[in-house]
Amino acid sequence: RRAEKVLPHVNAAILSLEDVNGDEALIARFAELAPILVVTLGAAGCRVYSGGKMEHIPVARISEVDPTGAGDIFAAAFLVRLRQSGNPVTAARFANRVAALSVTRIGWSGTPTKEEIDYLMRKE
């Protein structure tokens, strides 16, 4: 309800397709309001809306064990990488990889280590 007041003032907004019950019209509205909008799609990756364009960023297939926390891990990785790179597509690719790694293990053990994150950054 307060999207018009909030979204124009954020650097980036991240939500899942489930957060808006798959409402593509609502996503389009939010994409017009936010400078950068990222919609996570689970195993299908994510979509990045920026500068009036949308880009789908797929994620590599993995064997999912436990998806708990993957969205939070994605968001944190995206925001950190966006701050470092200034590029939302680069940030989304990185966040997809980090989140995909996180679902390969159960619970807190899914949280990627610094070494794993460093490795993923070197693969860019």
C-alpha positions as CSV (number, residue, x, y, z in Angstrom):
1,R,0.0,0.0,0.0
2,R,2.9,2.4,0.6
3,A,4.9,1.4,-2.5
4,E,4.6,4.8,-4.1
5,K,6.1,6.5,-1.0
6,V,8.8,3.9,-0.3
7,L,10.2,2.4,-3.5
8,P,11.4,5.6,-5.2
9,H,13.7,6.2,-2.2
10,V,15.4,2.8,-2.0
11,N,18.6,1.9,-3.9
12,A,17.1,-1.5,-4.7
13,A,14.2,-3.7,-3.7
14,I,14.2,-7.5,-3.6
15,L,11.1,-9.7,-3.5
16,S,10.1,-13.1,-4.5
17,L,7.4,-14.0,-6.9
18,E,5.5,-15.6,-4.0
19,D,5.6,-12.3,-2.1
20,V,3.2,-10.8,-4.6
21,N,1.3,-14.0,-5.3
22,G,2.6,-14.1,-8.9
23,D,1.0,-10.7,-9.6
24,E,2.9,-9.6,-12.7
25,A,0.9,-6.3,-12.8
26,L,2.1,-5.5,-9.3
27,I,5.7,-6.4,-10.3
28,A,5.5,-4.0,-13.3
29,R,4.2,-1.2,-11.0
30,F,7.0,-1.8,-8.5
31,A,9.6,-1.9,-11.3
32,E,8.4,1.6,-12.4
33,L,8.8,2.9,-8.9
34,A,12.1,1.4,-7.7
35,P,15.4,2.3,-9.3
36,I,16.3,-1.5,-9.2
37,L,13.8,-4.2,-8.5
38,V,14.9,-7.9,-8.3
39,V,12.3,-10.6,-8.3
40,T,13.6,-14.0,-7.1
41,L,12.2,-17.1,-8.9
42,G,13.7,-19.9,-6.8
43,A,15.3,-22.6,-9.0
44,A,14.5,-20.4,-12.1
45,G,16.9,-17.7,-10.9
46,C,15.7,-14.1,-10.8
47,R,14.6,-11.1,-12.9
48,V,16.3,-7.7,-12.6
49,Y,14.4,-4.6,-13.5
50,S,16.5,-1.5,-14.0
51,G,16.5,1.5,-16.3
52,G,13.2,0.5,-17.9
53,K,14.6,-2.9,-18.9
54,M,14.1,-6.4,-17.5
55,E,16.8,-9.2,-17.6
56,H,16.2,-12.8,-16.6
57,I,19.2,-14.2,-14.8
58,P,19.1,-18.0,-14.7
59,V,20.8,-20.1,-12.1
60,A,22.7,-23.4,-12.6
61,R,20.8,-26.5,-11.8
62,I,21.7,-27.9,-8.3
63,S,20.5,-30.6,-6.0
64,E,18.3,-28.8,-3.5
65,V,18.5,-30.1,0.0
66,D,17.0,-27.3,2.1
67,P,15.8,-24.0,0.7
68,T,15.5,-22.4,4.1
69,G,17.2,-19.0,4.2
70,A,18.0,-18.9,0.5
71,G,16.1,-15.7,-0.1
72,D,17.8,-13.9,2.7
73,I,21.2,-15.1,1.5
74,F,20.3,-14.0,-2.0
75,A,19.3,-10.5,-0.8
76,A,22.4,-10.1,1.3
77,A,24.8,-11.3,-1.4
78,F,23.0,-9.1,-4.0
79,L,23.2,-5.9,-2.0
80,V,26.8,-6.4,-1.0
81,R,27.8,-7.2,-4.6
82,L,25.7,-4.3,-6.0
83,R,27.5,-1.9,-3.6
84,Q,30.9,-3.3,-4.8
85,S,30.2,-3.5,-8.5
86,G,27.5,-0.9,-9.1
87,N,26.0,-3.3,-11.6
88,P,22.6,-5.0,-10.8
89,V,23.1,-7.8,-13.3
90,T,26.5,-8.7,-12.0
91,A,25.1,-8.6,-8.5
92,A,22.2,-10.8,-9.4
93,R,24.5,-13.4,-11.1
94,F,26.6,-13.5,-8.0
95,A,23.6,-13.7,-5.6
96,N,22.2,-16.6,-7.6
97,R,25.4,-18.5,-7.2
98,V,25.6,-17.9,-3.5
99,A,21.9,-18.7,-2.9
100,A,22.2,-21.9,-5.0
101,L,25.1,-23.0,-2.9
102,S,23.1,-22.4,0.3
103,V,20.4,-24.8,-0.6
104,T,22.7,-27.7,-1.0
105,R,23.0,-28.2,2.7
106,I,20.6,-28.3,5.7
107,G,19.9,-25.3,7.9
108,W,22.6,-22.9,9.0
109,S,25.2,-25.2,7.5
110,G,23.9,-23.9,4.1
111,T,25.3,-20.4,4.9
112,P,28.3,-20.1,2.5
113,T,31.7,-19.6,4.1
114,K,34.0,-16.7,3.3
115,E,36.2,-19.1,1.4
116,E,33.2,-20.2,-0.7
117,I,32.1,-16.7,-1.4
118,D,35.7,-15.7,-2.3
119,Y,35.8,-18.6,-4.8
120,L,32.5,-17.6,-6.4
121,M,33.7,-14.0,-6.8
122,R,36.8,-15.2,-8.5
123,K,34.6,-17.1,-11.0
124,E,33.0,-13.8,-12.2
